[in-house]
Amino acid sequence: MILKCGRNEIELNDKDVILFNGVCFILMTRKIGHSFSSYSPTVSKTRMKQLLKSGELILTKEYLDYTTSNGQEMWKRYYKINEQ
């Protein structure tokens, strides 16, 4: 599956992991750039909603990261390609 992240097109495999940290979706297993200026690409929220709705990505792990002072729970979610 080819996923567009900004200007880059990345071909995902079964080892790639996408993290949702409560704010954005980050492709944790890939890096863009060189040396100290490298970063993990982000995936748009609308594209992630499409992939989850079509069943191409599945939720593999979810846990409570922390609770804010006003009682809001912050969850971390990990997604992978559906191998079926």
N, C-alpha and C positions, 0 to 999 in steps of 0.2 A: 504494500500500500504506500502510495506517495502522499506525503503531507507537506503542505506549504506553510512555512513559518517565516513571516515577513517576506524578504526577498529570496529566501532559500527554499529549495525543494528537497525534502529529506525522505528517503525510502525507509520505512519502518520495517523491522523484523520482529520475531517473537521475543527477543531479549530486551527490546526498548521499553522503558517505563515512563509514564507521564504522571506527574505529581500535581494534585490540586491542593494548594496551601491555604485556601480560603479566599484568595484574591485572584490568582491567575493559574493557568495550566502551564507547567514547565516540563519540557522533554529532558529528563535528568540524565539519560545515558549518552547524550550527544553534546558536543561542544562546537561552537562556531568561533573562528578567529584564531589567533596565534598567541602562545605564551601567556603573558599577563593580561592581554586584552581579550581573552576568550570568555565566552559566556554560554549558558544553556539557553536554547531558543524557547520562546513562548508560543503557545498555540492559541488561536483566537477562541473566545467563548462560543461564538456561533458555530464554528467548525466542530468544536468538541460536542456541542449539543446534537449536531447532525450525526456524528459518528456514534454517539451513545444511543441515539434513537434508532439508528439503522442496525445496531448490534455488532458493529465492527470492532468496538472497544468494549471491554468489560471491567468492572470494578474487582480488583484482586485483594486489596487490603484497605482497611479504614480504622483509624484510631483517634481518640481524643488527645489533641496536642496540649491544650491548656484552656483554662477558663479565665475570661477577662474580669476586671474588677466590678463590672456591672452585671456579671452573671452570664454573659454570652459565651457559648462553647465554640471553640475553634477546632475543627476536625481536619485531619490530613487524609487524603484519599489517593490511592495509587491505581492506575489503569494500565492494562496491557491489551494487545491485539487478541481478538477472539480467534482461537485456532481452529474452529469448526469450519 
